[in-house]
Amino acid sequence: MPTRTLLILNDPPYGTERCYNGLRLANALAKADPDGKVSVFLMADAVLAAKAKQKTPDGYYNLERMLKRLIAAKGEVMLCGTCMDARGISEQELVEGPRRSTMDELAAATLAAEKILVF
């Protein structure tokens, strides 16, 4: 039976590796259970991970590419709208796929998930 997994990411995309490790796990889960549902909710500084046109040094991880890989694997990526507003991020600045969301939607995703992981 497919598993519903929700990952909640809070840390900034760069500077710590929590966002990176959360997305690594999300991608591994999507690969291991292609029929399952992997959802990621970005909040606080993690919303910056969904900005388009990230330029990282060669050999360094790039969260934009990791998000695109998750979306290609049918993963869902939601961003806290209040957190976006607080950081001045518009929907036009996002990579294609992630979408603005709400606390109500996070609450519904939390209730629907069988596994919840917080980074």
Secondary structure, 3 states (H helix, E strand, C coil): CCCEEEEEECCCCCCCCHHHHHHHHHHHHHHHCCCCEEEEEECHHHHHHHECCCCCCCCCCCHHHHHHHHHHCCCEEEEEHHHHHHCCCCHHHECCCCEEECHHHHHHHHHHCCEEEEC
